[in-house]
Amino acid sequence: MASEFEEIDIVEQEKVAHETKTLVDLYGVHIPVLELLNENPSDNKKLFWPFTAKQVLALTQQS
């Protein structure tokens, strides 16, 4: 399964479709954040900084 990444600046882009709060409110003290998106947004997985390469691999290899 190939993973696709998109970088989002949380100041320039205040919101994303699957969240109701602003990105600064959600992630301001936790950036960088990696989020694995699923068809159902409630199934999304998030990885907050600090994280290791092993944790990134585990997140990206989930199906």
C-alpha positions in Angstrom: 0.0 0.0 0.0 1.5 3.3 -1.1 1.2 6.3 1.3 0.7 9.8 0.1 1.7 12.8 2.2 0.5 16.3 2.1 2.1 19.1 4.0 -0.3 21.6 5.5 0.7 24.9 7.2 -1.8 25.3 10.0 -1.6 29.1 10.0 -2.2 29.5 6.3 -4.9 26.8 6.0 -7.1 27.2 9.1 -9.4 24.1 8.6 -9.7 20.8 6.8 -12.9 19.1 5.8 -12.9 16.3 8.4 -12.3 18.6 11.5 -14.7 21.1 13.1 -12.0 23.1 15.1 -9.3 25.2 13.5 -6.0 23.4 13.0 -4.2 25.7 15.4 -6.7 24.8 18.1 -6.2 21.1 17.4 -2.5 20.9 16.9 -0.8 24.2 17.9 1.4 22.7 20.6 1.8 19.3 19.0 3.2 20.1 15.6 4.4 18.4 13.5 1.5 16.0 13.4 1.1 13.1 11.0 -2.5 11.9 10.3 -3.4 8.7 8.4 -6.8 9.5 6.7 -9.5 6.8 6.4 -12.8 6.8 4.5 -14.5 7.3 7.9 -12.8 10.3 9.6 -13.4 8.9 13.1 -11.0 6.0 12.1 -8.2 8.4 11.3 -4.9 7.8 13.2 -2.7 10.7 14.4 0.9 10.7 15.5 2.0 13.7 17.5 5.5 15.0 17.9 7.9 13.8 19.2 7.7 10.6 17.2 10.3 8.1 16.0 11.0 6.7 12.5 9.7 3.4 13.8 6.4 5.0 14.8 6.1 6.7 11.4 6.7 3.3 9.7 4.1 1.6 11.9 1.5 4.4 11.1 2.2 4.3 7.3 2.0 0.5 7.1 -1.5 0.3 8.7 -4.2 -0.8 6.3 
